[in-house]
Amino acid sequence: MDVATDQSEQDRIAAVIAEQNDRFRKTWGADFTVPGRIVMTRGVADLGYAEQAQIMQAVQQYSDFTEDNDPYGQHDFGVFTIQSQGKPLKLYWKIDLYDRDYTYGAVMPTSLADTRRVLTVLFPSDY
């Protein structure tokens, strides 16, 4: 396989993963054809209802993917800001791909039958 074909295959795989990640993220895990879990660090989980609603909406609507924050084109990380008690609060979300048992990294990341996603919402200081 030559370099151009290899890059083309890597781009195809990244596009499939990005589409699956987007479906999972945009539905907040409610699209059961893309299995996974949504988790938050303790500090994020301790925020109030208004903040939780903003977080869910911000993650679902996130579309600011650039070469700098998405170098592999998989749509697996984002930075966003919500309002908490009248002040801006910066957060991250990230998606990791695991095997069916959530034990190891995904061997076949494009396979929905074999891959589970974990979307984590966290503060930058948690990273």
Residue pairs with C-beta under 8 A, 6 or more apart in sequence:
1 9
11 73
13 109
13 110
14 72
14 73
14 74
15 73
16 110
17 74
17 75
17 76
17 97
17 109
17 110
18 73
18 74
18 75
18 76
20 34
20 110
20 112
20 115
20 117
21 74
21 75
21 76
21 95
21 117
22 75
23 31
23 33
23 34
24 31
24 34
24 36
24 95
24 117
24 119
25 59
25 60
25 62
25 75
25 93
25 95
25 119
26 60
26 61
27 34
27 60
28 38
28 56
28 59
28 60
29 36
29 37
29 38
29 119
33 112
34 112
34 117
35 112
35 115
35 116
35 117
36 95
36 116
36 117
36 118
36 119
37 102
37 116
37 117
37 118
37 119
38 118
38 119
38 120
38 121
39 118
39 119
39 120
39 121
40 55
40 120
40 121
40 122
41 120
41 121
41 122
41 123
41 126
43 123
43 126
44 55
44 91
44 121
44 122
44 123
44 126
47 55
47 84
48 84
51 82
51 84
51 89
54 82
54 83
55 82
55 91
55 121
58 80
58 81
58 82
58 91
59 78
59 80
59 93
59 119
59 121
62 78
62 80
62 93
64 78
65 73
65 75
65 78
69 77
69 78
69 79
70 76
70 77
75 95
76 94
76 95
76 96
77 92
77 93
77 94
77 95
78 92
78 93
78 94
79 90
79 91
79 92
79 124
80 90
80 91
80 92
80 93
81 88
81 89
81 90
81 91
82 88
82 89
82 91
83 89
90 123
90 124
91 121
91 122
91 123
91 124
92 121
92 122
92 123
92 124
92 126
92 127
93 119
93 120
93 121
93 122
94 119
94 120
94 122
95 117
95 118
95 119
95 120
96 105
96 117
96 118
96 120
97 105
97 106
97 109
97 115
97 116
97 117
98 104
98 105
98 106
98 115
98 116
98 117
98 118
99 105
99 106
99 107
99 114
99 115
99 116
100 114
100 115
100 116
102 116
102 118
106 114
106 115
106 116
107 114
108 114
108 115
109 115
